Amino acid sequence: MVEIEDNIRRSDAVHEMMARTPPWIARTGSILLFIWFCILITLSFIIKYPEILDGPINITTKTPPAELVAKANGRINLLVTNNDKVSKDQIIAYIKNPASFEEVVLLNKLMPFFEGLVNNPAKIRSKMDSIPNLTNLGQVQNAYNAFVSKLFAYDLTYTLEKNKRLVASNLEQVGTLERKAILLDEKDKVLQQELQIAEDNFKKDQSLYERGHISKLDYDASKTNFLQTRKNIQTNRQALIENRQNLQHLTYNNNELTLNDKEQKESLNVGIKASYNILVSELKAFKEEFFMTSPIYGNVTFFDVWNNNQFVNKGDQVAFIVTDSKDILGKLQVKGNKFGKVKLGQKVRVKLNSYPMSEYGILFGKVSNISKVNKNNVYVIDVDLPDTLITTYKKYIPYKHEMKGLGEIITENMSIIERIFYHMRSLGRKEYIGDEELQKKL
């Protein structure tokens, strides 16, 4: 019995000893827990979790492709082939119409020449032989005929020079009348002297006749001579007055002819300019309707049009002119709920729809421009991309017009610990603002 109790006491001591945790195990566990905590804290500083703002993106260039659309119904005639290089203002196709294509092209080339004539009409007379007889210009024909007729009217007016010849003839008469006026003035002076002599003789003879020293016949002869001399002066002065009137009339006519000539020239010039402007307008309208002209340098890519005489309808897409520009640009559309976080220079990840990310990787770009206005709460952001599209998998992506994909703007690349403190700070600020508003209400 004593042995049993002793065994029981011993078993309790053993049990107590067995139940007690050794101190070294507790110390080791605390150290390991502290190490894991330090590792988690360190990783929370190291690991960064980016916040992104995404939206659809179109890949284009700073000089976007130019679209050529048919402006009329008809059969098309192609002047270049697919992928040909074309220059600015080059005609790549035209829609057949009643006008002669060759004549319209010739007229288009002559427009700078015609502009020179309009700006310097003095050259018209010497250049009339250079004006072609174009008769198949379609809807431009009337405007061309009106312009050419104005040029011929100008040339005819200056060829005949009717006013100039009249002015020259009048100037000759003016010279004759001026010389006649000099002679009449000199004659008047002589007649004045003769009148003085005749008057003196008449007074003497009158005195002698009154005293009976001469006969009445001699007296009448002296009186007649005096009166005739005075009449001659009056006749000469009348001729002088008429000569001056004729001279004034011719001078006035010359001034009128000169003024009319100037007004006629101005009227012809105005008519030429007006008809030229109408021709320019008609030709421009014709080219816009029937000619397809490249507005930029680049390569032509036809769209659903491959053969001559193919019929096209008004509004059909005929071709695109794609520039050789290396300035590749992405147009990213984002909604306005987080738009305020977007800043210039932020990185943008681009995932192309036609190139799976798992196989090709992604592209990187930078925000280069942020639109200041939105449409339907959507903003457009320009994303600069490298001239050569190389993905993160080192794969080359050939540029194609209007490639589509998903753009992701990395707005904030914060660590986990930064996000925790940022969230706590925002919660604290909300509580502070709430307390402040509550105090105001109280």
The 8 nearest C-alpha neighbors of each residue, nearest first, counted from 0:
[[1, 3, 2, 4, 5, 6, 7, 8],
 [2, 0, 4, 3, 5, 6, 7, 8],
 [1, 3, 5, 0, 4, 6, 7, 8],
 [2, 4, 0, 6, 5, 1, 7, 8],
 [5, 3, 7, 1, 6, 2, 8, 0],
 [6, 4, 2, 8, 7, 3, 1, 9],
 [5, 7, 9, 3, 4, 8, 10, 2],
 [6, 8, 4, 10, 9, 5, 3, 11],
 [9, 7, 5, 11, 6, 10, 4, 12],
 [8, 10, 6, 12, 7, 11, 5, 13],
 [9, 11, 13, 7, 12, 8, 14, 6],
 [12, 10, 14, 8, 13, 9, 15, 7],
 [13, 11, 15, 9, 14, 10, 16, 8],
 [12, 14, 10, 16, 11, 15, 17, 9],
 [13, 15, 11, 17, 12, 16, 10, 18],
 [16, 14, 12, 18, 17, 13, 11, 19],
 [17, 15, 13, 14, 19, 18, 12, 11],
 [16, 18, 14, 15, 19, 13, 20, 12],
 [19, 17, 15, 16, 14, 20, 13, 21],
 [18, 20, 16, 17, 15, 21, 14, 22],
 [21, 19, 22, 18, 24, 25, 17, 23],
 [20, 22, 23, 24, 19, 25, 26, 18],
 [23, 21, 25, 24, 26, 20, 27, 19],
 [24, 22, 26, 25, 21, 27, 20, 28],
 [23, 25, 27, 22, 26, 21, 28, 20],
 [26, 24, 28, 22, 27, 23, 29, 21],
 [25, 27, 23, 29, 24, 28, 30, 22],
 [26, 28, 24, 30, 25, 29, 23, 31],
 [29, 27, 31, 25, 30, 26, 32, 24],
 [30, 28, 32, 26, 31, 27, 33, 25],
 [29, 31, 33, 27, 28, 32, 34, 26],
 [30, 32, 34, 28, 33, 29, 27, 35],
 [33, 31, 29, 35, 34, 30, 28, 36],
 [32, 34, 36, 30, 31, 35, 29, 37],
 [35, 33, 31, 37, 36, 32, 30, 38],
 [36, 34, 38, 32, 37, 33, 39, 31],
 [35, 37, 33, 39, 38, 34, 32, 40],
 [38, 36, 40, 34, 35, 39, 41, 33],
 [37, 39, 35, 41, 36, 40, 42, 34],
 [40, 38, 42, 36, 41, 37, 43, 35],
 [39, 41, 43, 37, 38, 42, 36, 44],
 [42, 40, 38, 44, 43, 39, 37, 45],
 [41, 43, 45, 39, 44, 40, 46, 38],
 [42, 44, 415, 40, 416, 41, 46, 45],
 [45, 43, 41, 42, 414, 416, 46, 415],
 [46, 44, 42, 43, 41, 47, 414, 415],
 [45, 47, 43, 414, 42, 44, 415, 48],
 [48, 414, 46, 413, 415, 412, 45, 49],
 [47, 49, 414, 413, 412, 415, 46, 50],
 [50, 48, 412, 411, 413, 409, 51, 47],
 [49, 51, 411, 410, 409, 412, 48, 52],
 [52, 50, 409, 408, 410, 407, 49, 53],
 [51, 53, 408, 407, 409, 410, 50, 54],
 [54, 52, 407, 406, 408, 51, 333, 405],
 [53, 55, 333, 332, 406, 405, 331, 56],
 [56, 54, 405, 332, 331, 404, 406, 57],
 [55, 57, 331, 404, 330, 405, 406, 403],
 [58, 56, 403, 330, 329, 401, 402, 59],
 [57, 59, 329, 402, 401, 328, 403, 330],
 [58, 60, 328, 401, 400, 327, 329, 63],
 [61, 59, 327, 328, 62, 63, 326, 324],
 [60, 62, 326, 63, 328, 327, 59, 324],
 [61, 63, 60, 64, 324, 322, 326, 59],
 [62, 64, 60, 61, 59, 65, 321, 322],
 [65, 63, 321, 320, 319, 322, 66, 62],
 [66, 64, 320, 319, 63, 67, 321, 294],
 [65, 67, 319, 318, 68, 64, 320, 316],
 [68, 66, 318, 317, 319, 316, 65, 291],
 [67, 69, 316, 317, 315, 314, 70, 66],
 [68, 70, 313, 314, 315, 71, 317, 316],
 [69, 71, 313, 288, 314, 68, 289, 72],
 [72, 70, 313, 69, 288, 312, 73, 289],
 [73, 71, 312, 313, 311, 70, 74, 69],
 [74, 72, 310, 311, 94, 95, 75, 71],
 [75, 73, 310, 308, 309, 94, 95, 311],
 [74, 76, 94, 308, 309, 93, 307, 95],
 [75, 77, 307, 93, 92, 308, 94, 78],
 [78, 76, 92, 79, 307, 91, 75, 93],
 [77, 79, 91, 92, 76, 80, 90, 93],
 [80, 78, 91, 77, 83, 81, 92, 299],
 [81, 79, 83, 82, 78, 77, 299, 301],
 [80, 82, 300, 83, 299, 301, 79, 305],
 [83, 81, 299, 298, 300, 80, 84, 301],
 [84, 82, 298, 81, 299, 80, 85, 79],
 [83, 85, 298, 297, 299, 82, 86, 296],
 [86, 84, 297, 296, 298, 83, 89, 299],
 [87, 85, 296, 89, 88, 295, 297, 84],
 [86, 88, 295, 296, 294, 89, 293, 85],
 [89, 87, 293, 292, 294, 86, 90, 295],
 [90, 88, 292, 293, 87, 86, 91, 85],
 [91, 89, 292, 291, 92, 88, 293, 290],
 [90, 92, 78, 79, 291, 292, 89, 77],
 [93, 91, 77, 78, 291, 76, 90, 290],
 [94, 92, 290, 289, 76, 291, 75, 95],
 [93, 95, 75, 289, 74, 73, 76, 96],
 [94, 96, 74, 75, 93, 73, 76, 97],
 [95, 97, 98, 94, 73, 289, 137, 99],
 [98, 96, 137, 99, 95, 135, 136, 138],
 [99, 97, 137, 136, 135, 96, 100, 103],
 [100, 98, 102, 135, 101, 136, 103, 97],
 [99, 101, 103, 102, 104, 98, 95, 136],
 [100, 102, 104, 99, 103, 105, 106, 98],
 [103, 101, 105, 99, 104, 100, 106, 136],
 [102, 104, 106, 100, 105, 101, 136, 107],
 [103, 105, 107, 101, 102, 106, 100, 108],
 [106, 104, 102, 108, 107, 103, 101, 109],
 [107, 105, 109, 103, 108, 104, 102, 110],
 [106, 108, 104, 105, 109, 110, 103, 282],
 [107, 109, 105, 106, 110, 104, 111, 112],
 [110, 108, 106, 112, 107, 111, 105, 113],
 [109, 111, 113, 112, 107, 108, 114, 106],
 [112, 110, 114, 113, 109, 115, 108, 107],
 [113, 111, 109, 115, 110, 114, 116, 108],
 [114, 112, 110, 116, 115, 111, 109, 117],
 [113, 115, 111, 117, 112, 116, 110, 118],
 [114, 116, 112, 118, 113, 117, 119, 111],
 [117, 115, 119, 113, 120, 114, 118, 123],
 [118, 116, 114, 115, 119, 120, 272, 113],
 [117, 119, 115, 116, 114, 120, 272, 113],
 [118, 120, 116, 121, 117, 115, 122, 123],
 [121, 119, 116, 122, 123, 117, 118, 268],
 [120, 122, 119, 123, 124, 116, 125, 118],
 [123, 121, 120, 125, 124, 119, 116, 126],
 [122, 124, 126, 120, 125, 121, 116, 127],
 [125, 123, 154, 126, 122, 127, 121, 157],
 [124, 126, 123, 122, 127, 128, 121, 129],
 [127, 125, 123, 129, 128, 124, 122, 130],
 [126, 128, 129, 130, 124, 125, 123, 151],
 [127, 129, 126, 130, 125, 131, 124, 123],
 [130, 128, 127, 126, 131, 125, 132, 112],
 [129, 131, 128, 127, 132, 126, 147, 109],
 [132, 130, 133, 129, 128, 106, 127, 105],
 [131, 133, 134, 130, 147, 144, 135, 129],
 [134, 132, 131, 135, 102, 136, 140, 106],
 [133, 135, 136, 132, 140, 102, 137, 99],
 [136, 134, 98, 99, 137, 133, 102, 140],
 [135, 137, 98, 140, 139, 103, 134, 99],
 [136, 138, 98, 139, 140, 97, 135, 99],
 [137, 139, 140, 136, 141, 285, 98, 281],
 [140, 138, 136, 137, 142, 141, 281, 282],
 [141, 139, 136, 143, 142, 137, 138, 144],
 [142, 140, 144, 143, 139, 145, 138, 137],
 [141, 143, 278, 145, 139, 140, 144, 146],
 [142, 144, 140, 146, 141, 145, 278, 147],
 [145, 143, 141, 147, 146, 142, 148, 140],
 [146, 144, 148, 142, 143, 147, 141, 149],
 [145, 147, 274, 143, 149, 148, 144, 275],
 [146, 148, 150, 144, 149, 145, 143, 151],
 [149, 147, 151, 145, 150, 146, 144, 152],
 [150, 148, 152, 146, 147, 151, 271, 153],
 [149, 151, 147, 153, 148, 152, 154, 146],
 [150, 152, 154, 148, 153, 149, 155, 147],
 [153, 151, 149, 155, 154, 150, 156, 148],
 [152, 154, 150, 156, 151, 155, 149, 267],
 [153, 155, 151, 157, 124, 152, 156, 158],
 [156, 154, 158, 152, 157, 153, 151, 159],
 [157, 155, 153, 158, 154, 159, 160, 152],
 [156, 158, 160, 154, 155, 159, 153, 124],
 [157, 159, 155, 156, 160, 154, 124, 153],
 [160, 158, 161, 156, 157, 155, 162, 154],
 [159, 161, 157, 163, 158, 162, 156, 164],
 [162, 160, 164, 159, 163, 165, 156, 157],
 [163, 161, 165, 164, 160, 256, 166, 260],
 [162, 164, 166, 160, 165, 161, 167, 257],
 [163, 165, 167, 161, 166, 162, 168, 160],
 [166, 164, 168, 162, 167, 163, 169, 161],
 [165, 167, 163, 169, 164, 253, 168, 170],
 [166, 168, 164, 170, 165, 169, 163, 171],
 [169, 167, 165, 171, 170, 166, 164, 172],
 [170, 168, 172, 166, 171, 167, 249, 173],
 [169, 171, 173, 167, 172, 168, 166, 174],
 [172, 170, 174, 168, 169, 173, 175, 167],
 [173, 171, 175, 169, 174, 170, 176, 168],
 [172, 174, 170, 176, 171, 175, 246, 177],
 [173, 175, 177, 171, 172, 176, 170, 178],
 [174, 176, 172, 178, 173, 177, 179, 171],
 [177, 175, 179, 173, 178, 174, 180, 172],
 [176, 178, 180, 174, 179, 175, 173, 181],
 [177, 179, 181, 175, 176, 180, 174, 182],
 [180, 178, 176, 182, 181, 177, 183, 175],
 [181, 179, 177, 183, 178, 182, 176, 184],
 [180, 182, 184, 178, 179, 183, 185, 177],
 [183, 181, 179, 185, 184, 180, 186, 178],
 [184, 182, 186, 180, 185, 181, 187, 239],
 [185, 183, 187, 181, 182, 186, 180, 188],
 [184, 186, 182, 188, 187, 183, 181, 189],
 [187, 185, 183, 189, 188, 184, 182, 190],
 [188, 186, 190, 184, 185, 189, 183, 191],
 [187, 189, 191, 185, 186, 190, 184, 192],
 [190, 188, 186, 192, 191, 187, 193, 185],
 [189, 191, 193, 187, 192, 188, 232, 194],
 [192, 190, 194, 188, 189, 193, 187, 195],
 [191, 193, 195, 189, 190, 194, 196, 188],
 [194, 192, 190, 196, 195, 191, 197, 189],
 [195, 193, 197, 191, 192, 196, 228, 198],
 [194, 196, 198, 192, 193, 197, 199, 191],
 [195, 197, 193, 199, 194, 198, 200, 192],
 [198, 196, 225, 194, 200, 199, 195, 201],
 [197, 199, 201, 195, 196, 200, 225, 194],
 [200, 198, 196, 202, 201, 197, 195, 203],
 [201, 199, 197, 203, 198, 202, 204, 196],
 [200, 202, 198, 204, 221, 199, 203, 222],
 [203, 201, 205, 199, 200, 204, 198, 206],
 [202, 204, 200, 206, 205, 201, 207, 199],
 [205, 203, 207, 201, 206, 202, 218, 208],
 [204, 206, 202, 208, 203, 207, 201, 209],
 [205, 207, 203, 209, 204, 208, 202, 210],
 [208, 206, 204, 212, 210, 209, 205, 213],
 [209, 207, 211, 205, 213, 210, 206, 212],
 [208, 210, 206, 211, 207, 205, 212, 204],
 [211, 209, 207, 208, 212, 206, 213, 205],
 [212, 210, 208, 209, 213, 207, 214, 206],
 [211, 213, 207, 210, 208, 214, 209, 206],
 [214, 212, 208, 211, 207, 217, 215, 218],
 [213, 215, 216, 217, 218, 208, 212, 211],
 [214, 216, 218, 217, 219, 213, 208, 220],
 [215, 217, 219, 214, 218, 220, 213, 221],
 [218, 216, 220, 214, 215, 219, 221, 213],
 [217, 219, 215, 221, 216, 220, 204, 222],
 [220, 218, 222, 216, 221, 217, 223, 215],
 [221, 219, 223, 217, 222, 218, 224, 216],
 [222, 220, 224, 218, 201, 219, 223, 217],
 [221, 223, 219, 225, 220, 224, 201, 218],
 [224, 222, 220, 226, 225, 221, 227, 219],
 [223, 225, 227, 221, 222, 226, 228, 220],
 [226, 224, 197, 222, 228, 223, 227, 198],
 [225, 227, 229, 223, 228, 224, 230, 222],
 [228, 226, 230, 224, 229, 225, 223, 231],
 [229, 227, 231, 225, 230, 226, 194, 224],
 [228, 230, 226, 232, 231, 227, 194, 225],
 [231, 229, 227, 233, 232, 228, 234, 226],
 [230, 232, 228, 234, 229, 233, 235, 227],
 [233, 231, 235, 229, 230, 234, 190, 236],
 [232, 234, 230, 236, 231, 235, 237, 229],
 [233, 235, 231, 237, 232, 236, 230, 238],
 [236, 234, 238, 232, 237, 233, 231, 239],
 [235, 237, 239, 233, 238, 234, 232, 240],
 [236, 238, 234, 240, 239, 235, 233, 241],
 [237, 239, 235, 241, 236, 240, 242, 234],
 [238, 240, 236, 242, 237, 241, 183, 235],
 [241, 239, 237, 243, 242, 238, 236, 244],
 [242, 240, 244, 238, 243, 239, 245, 237],
 [241, 243, 239, 245, 240, 244, 238, 246],
 [244, 242, 246, 240, 245, 241, 247, 239],
 [245, 243, 241, 247, 246, 242, 248, 240],
 [246, 244, 248, 242, 243, 247, 241, 249],
 [245, 247, 243, 249, 244, 248, 173, 242],
 [248, 246, 250, 244, 245, 249, 251, 243],
 [247, 249, 245, 251, 246, 250, 244, 252],
 [248, 250, 252, 246, 251, 247, 169, 253],
 [251, 249, 247, 253, 252, 248, 246, 254],
 [250, 252, 248, 254, 249, 253, 247, 255],
 [253, 251, 249, 255, 254, 250, 256, 248],
 [252, 254, 256, 250, 255, 166, 251, 257],
 [253, 255, 257, 251, 252, 256, 258, 250],
 [254, 256, 252, 258, 253, 257, 259, 251],
 [255, 257, 259, 253, 258, 254, 162, 260],
 [256, 258, 260, 254, 255, 259, 253, 261],
 [259, 257, 255, 261, 260, 256, 254, 262],
 [260, 258, 262, 256, 261, 257, 263, 255],
 [259, 261, 263, 257, 258, 262, 256, 264],
 [260, 262, 258, 264, 259, 263, 265, 257],
 [263, 261, 259, 265, 264, 260, 266, 258],
 [262, 264, 266, 260, 261, 265, 259, 267],
 [265, 263, 267, 261, 262, 266, 268, 260],
 [264, 266, 268, 262, 267, 263, 269, 261],
 [267, 265, 263, 269, 264, 268, 262, 270],
 [266, 268, 270, 264, 265, 269, 271, 263],
 [267, 269, 265, 271, 270, 266, 264, 272],
 [270, 268, 266, 272, 267, 271, 265, 273],
 [271, 269, 267, 273, 268, 272, 274, 266],
 [270, 272, 268, 274, 269, 273, 149, 275],
 [273, 271, 275, 269, 270, 274, 117, 276],
 [274, 272, 270, 276, 275, 271, 269, 277],
 [273, 275, 146, 277, 271, 276, 272, 270],
 [276, 274, 278, 272, 277, 273, 146, 271],
 [277, 275, 279, 273, 278, 274, 272, 280],
 [276, 278, 280, 274, 275, 279, 281, 273],
 [277, 279, 275, 142, 281, 276, 280, 282],
 [280, 278, 276, 282, 277, 281, 283, 275],
 [279, 281, 277, 283, 278, 282, 276, 284],
 [282, 280, 278, 284, 283, 279, 139, 277],
 [281, 283, 285, 279, 284, 280, 278, 139],
 [282, 284, 280, 286, 285, 281, 279, 287],
 [283, 285, 281, 287, 282, 286, 288, 280],
 [284, 286, 282, 288, 283, 287, 289, 281],
 [287, 285, 290, 283, 289, 288, 284, 282],
 [286, 288, 284, 285, 290, 289, 283, 291],
 [287, 289, 70, 285, 286, 71, 284, 290],
 [288, 290, 94, 286, 93, 287, 285, 71],
 [291, 289, 93, 286, 287, 292, 288, 92],
 [292, 290, 92, 90, 93, 91, 67, 289],
 [291, 293, 90, 89, 88, 91, 290, 294],
 [292, 294, 88, 89, 87, 295, 90, 291],
 [295, 293, 87, 88, 292, 65, 296, 89],
 [296, 294, 87, 293, 297, 86, 88, 320],
 [297, 295, 86, 87, 85, 322, 294, 298],
 [298, 296, 322, 321, 84, 85, 320, 323],
 [299, 297, 84, 321, 82, 320, 83, 85],
 [298, 300, 320, 82, 83, 319, 81, 301],
 [299, 301, 319, 81, 318, 82, 320, 302],
 [302, 300, 318, 317, 304, 81, 319, 299],
 [301, 303, 318, 317, 304, 316, 300, 319],
 [304, 302, 301, 305, 317, 316, 318, 315],
 [305, 303, 302, 301, 317, 306, 309, 318],
 [304, 306, 303, 301, 307, 309, 302, 81],
 [307, 305, 309, 304, 308, 77, 76, 75],
 [306, 308, 76, 309, 77, 75, 305, 74],
 [309, 307, 74, 75, 76, 310, 306, 95],
 [308, 310, 74, 307, 75, 306, 311, 304],
 [311, 309, 74, 73, 308, 75, 312, 72],
 [312, 310, 73, 72, 74, 309, 315, 313],
 [311, 313, 72, 315, 314, 71, 69, 73],
 [312, 314, 71, 70, 72, 69, 315, 311],
 [313, 315, 69, 68, 70, 312, 316, 71],
 [316, 314, 69, 68, 312, 313, 317, 311],
 [317, 315, 68, 318, 67, 302, 314, 69],
 [316, 318, 302, 68, 67, 301, 315, 304],
 [319, 317, 301, 302, 67, 300, 316, 66],
 [320, 318, 66, 300, 65, 299, 67, 321],
 [319, 321, 299, 65, 64, 298, 297, 300],
 [322, 320, 64, 297, 298, 319, 299, 323],
 [323, 321, 297, 324, 296, 64, 298, 320],
 [324, 322, 297, 325, 321, 298, 296, 326],
 [323, 325, 322, 326, 60, 62, 327, 61],
 [324, 326, 386, 327, 323, 60, 387, 385],
 [327, 325, 324, 60, 61, 386, 328, 384],
 [328, 326, 60, 384, 325, 59, 386, 61],
 [327, 329, 60, 383, 59, 382, 384, 58],
 [328, 330, 58, 382, 57, 381, 59, 331],
 [329, 331, 381, 57, 56, 380, 379, 382],
 [332, 330, 56, 380, 379, 55, 329, 381],
 [331, 333, 379, 54, 378, 55, 377, 380],
 [334, 332, 54, 378, 377, 53, 331, 335],
 [335, 333, 377, 336, 376, 378, 338, 332],
 [334, 336, 338, 376, 337, 377, 333, 378],
 [335, 337, 338, 334, 339, 376, 333, 377],
 [338, 336, 339, 335, 340, 334, 52, 341],
 [337, 339, 335, 340, 341, 336, 334, 333],
 [340, 338, 337, 341, 335, 336, 342, 410],
 [341, 339, 338, 337, 410, 342, 411, 52],
 [340, 342, 339, 338, 410, 343, 345, 408],
 [343, 341, 345, 344, 340, 366, 410, 369],
 [344, 342, 366, 345, 367, 368, 341, 369],
 [343, 345, 366, 365, 367, 342, 346, 368],
 [346, 344, 366, 365, 343, 342, 409, 347],
 [347, 345, 365, 409, 364, 408, 344, 366],
 [346, 348, 408, 364, 407, 365, 363, 409],
 [347, 349, 363, 407, 406, 362, 408, 364],
 [350, 348, 406, 362, 361, 405, 363, 351],
 [349, 351, 405, 361, 404, 356, 406, 352],
 [352, 350, 404, 354, 353, 403, 349, 405],
 [351, 353, 404, 354, 403, 355, 350, 405],
 [354, 352, 351, 355, 403, 404, 402, 350],
 [353, 355, 351, 352, 359, 356, 358, 350],
 [356, 354, 357, 358, 359, 353, 352, 351],
 [355, 357, 360, 359, 358, 361, 354, 350],
 [358, 356, 355, 360, 359, 354, 361, 392],
 [357, 359, 356, 355, 360, 354, 392, 394],
 [360, 358, 356, 355, 392, 354, 357, 394],
 [359, 361, 356, 392, 391, 390, 357, 358],
 [360, 362, 390, 350, 391, 349, 356, 348],
 [363, 361, 390, 349, 348, 391, 350, 364],
 [362, 364, 348, 347, 349, 361, 346, 384],
 [363, 365, 384, 347, 383, 346, 382, 348],
 [366, 364, 346, 344, 383, 382, 345, 347],
 [365, 367, 382, 344, 343, 345, 368, 381],
 [368, 366, 381, 382, 343, 383, 365, 344],
 [369, 367, 381, 380, 366, 370, 343, 382],
 [370, 368, 380, 371, 381, 379, 367, 343],
 [371, 369, 372, 379, 380, 378, 368, 373],
 [370, 372, 369, 373, 378, 379, 368, 380],
 [373, 371, 370, 378, 374, 379, 377, 376],
 [374, 372, 378, 377, 376, 375, 371, 370],
 [373, 375, 377, 376, 378, 372, 379, 334],
 [374, 376, 377, 373, 378, 334, 335, 372],
 [377, 375, 374, 335, 373, 334, 378, 336],
 [378, 376, 334, 373, 374, 375, 333, 335],
 [379, 377, 373, 333, 332, 370, 334, 380],
 [380, 378, 332, 331, 370, 330, 333, 369],
 [381, 379, 369, 331, 368, 330, 370, 332],
 [382, 380, 368, 330, 367, 329, 366, 331],
 [381, 383, 366, 329, 365, 367, 328, 364],
 [384, 382, 328, 365, 364, 367, 366, 329],
 [383, 385, 364, 327, 328, 382, 386, 363],
 [386, 384, 387, 388, 327, 383, 364, 326],
 [387, 385, 325, 327, 326, 388, 384, 324],
 [388, 386, 385, 389, 395, 396, 325, 397],
 [387, 389, 396, 395, 385, 386, 390, 397],
 [390, 388, 395, 394, 393, 387, 396, 391],
 [391, 389, 362, 361, 393, 392, 394, 360],
 [390, 392, 360, 393, 361, 362, 389, 394],
 [393, 391, 360, 390, 394, 359, 361, 389],
 [394, 392, 390, 391, 389, 395, 359, 360],
 [393, 395, 390, 389, 392, 359, 396, 391],
 [396, 394, 389, 388, 397, 390, 393, 387],
 [395, 397, 388, 389, 398, 394, 390, 387],
 [398, 396, 395, 399, 388, 387, 389, 394],
 [399, 397, 396, 400, 388, 402, 387, 327],
 [400, 398, 402, 397, 401, 59, 58, 396],
 [399, 401, 402, 59, 398, 58, 64, 321],
 [400, 402, 58, 59, 57, 403, 399, 398],
 [403, 401, 58, 57, 400, 399, 404, 59],
 [404, 402, 57, 56, 352, 351, 401, 58],
 [403, 405, 351, 352, 56, 350, 55, 57],
 [404, 406, 55, 350, 56, 349, 54, 351],
 [405, 407, 349, 53, 54, 56, 348, 55],
 [406, 408, 53, 348, 347, 52, 51, 409],
 [407, 409, 347, 52, 51, 410, 346, 53],
 [410, 408, 51, 346, 411, 50, 347, 49],
 [409, 411, 51, 408, 50, 341, 340, 345],
 [412, 410, 50, 49, 409, 413, 51, 340],
 [411, 413, 49, 48, 47, 50, 409, 410],
 [414, 412, 47, 48, 411, 417, 49, 418],
 [47, 413, 415, 417, 416, 46, 44, 48],
 [414, 416, 43, 418, 417, 47, 419, 44],
 [415, 417, 419, 43, 418, 414, 44, 420],
 [418, 416, 414, 420, 415, 419, 421, 413],
 [417, 419, 421, 415, 416, 420, 422, 414],
 [420, 418, 416, 422, 417, 421, 423, 415],
 [419, 421, 423, 417, 422, 418, 424, 416],
 [422, 420, 418, 424, 419, 423, 417, 425],
 [421, 423, 425, 419, 420, 424, 418, 426],
 [424, 422, 420, 426, 425, 421, 427, 419],
 [425, 423, 427, 421, 426, 422, 420, 428],
 [424, 426, 428, 422, 427, 423, 421, 429],
 [427, 425, 423, 429, 428, 424, 422, 430],
 [428, 426, 424, 430, 429, 425, 431, 423],
 [427, 429, 431, 425, 426, 430, 432, 424],
 [428, 430, 426, 432, 427, 431, 433, 425],
 [431, 429, 433, 427, 428, 432, 434, 426],
 [432, 430, 428, 434, 433, 429, 435, 427],
 [431, 433, 435, 429, 430, 434, 428, 436],
 [432, 434, 430, 436, 431, 435, 429, 437],
 [435, 433, 437, 431, 436, 432, 430, 438],
 [434, 436, 432, 438, 437, 433, 431, 439],
 [435, 437, 439, 433, 438, 434, 432, 440],
 [436, 438, 434, 440, 435, 439, 433, 441],
 [439, 437, 441, 435, 440, 436, 434, 433],
 [440, 438, 436, 437, 441, 435, 434, 433],
 [439, 441, 437, 438, 436, 435, 434, 433],
 [440, 438, 439, 437, 436, 435, 434, 433]]
